[in-house]
Structure formats: C-alpha cells, structure tokens
Amino acid sequence: MNIYKIMTADAWSKFQATSRFTGAQIDLTDGYIHFSTATQAKETAAKHFTGQTDLWLVWGKAPTDSALKWEVSRGGAEFPHLYRDWELSEVTSAAPLAWNGTTHDFPKELT
C-alpha cells in the first residue's frame, strides 16, 4: 500500500536536496508526519489545501517498521502517521498538484 503526502514545492525541493523530510509545521507540532491513503488524499487536499497553487503530491510504499502507525483521525478513519523522518529512498513518485480554480487535479492513478 502507498502512503501520500501533500507538500509545498519548497518542501519538496528541500526534501530532494537533503534526502530527508522532517515534516511540515503541523507535523512538527504533532510529533509525527501526517499521511493519507489514496482514497483519503483528495479529502485531505480539500480540507487543508483549498486554493493553494504550489503543491506536490509525493508518495511511496508504506514503511514496514514500527515508526508507521495507523491511527484514528478525521471521521473515525485510520490515517498513516510516521513517527520518524521520511527518507527520499522511500519515495516512489511525485506529481504537481495543480489547482484548477475549484479543486486540485490529482494524478490519473488516484482518480
């Protein structure tokens, strides 16, 4: 199963340059990196990123170590939370998440 992270273009560039993602401000505050599943990613974008134009969707296989925990969050659904940095070697793909004036345009594999 893949896990998905929506991040700014600046964060994605920094991630690529350092090979490590420590998290966005909300992640740092909460103590873990928030991820979504493929079915949760669109709702996450609509709830937290509406109107933002500098976004990327980054994803990779869910880590198998104990640092990944599935925890109940929005609407009682379980979301993947990573309690360590995300390594660039764990990323399998990324795509720009363009804002079309109404919603974000997700890659075809998520539509």
C-alpha angles and dihedrals in degrees: 000000000000126000122211133213126190111210140163121264089248092054091048091050091049091047090053092047096048100030088226134088115200094180144261119284093272090051092050090048093049095042097239140063113260116225135174134212119240091265093048099046097083093050090048090052092048094046100043109017108036111152096008113134106185099068137130130193109220124185147171144158114302109260113249097213124101092258089081112078128179106220134177112256136140113024093354092292121138114245128191113251121185116210096198138042117296112240121221088228087067093058115097101178147353135196136183112260102217121199110226096191094267108039140352118274108235125203114271093251089066098044 
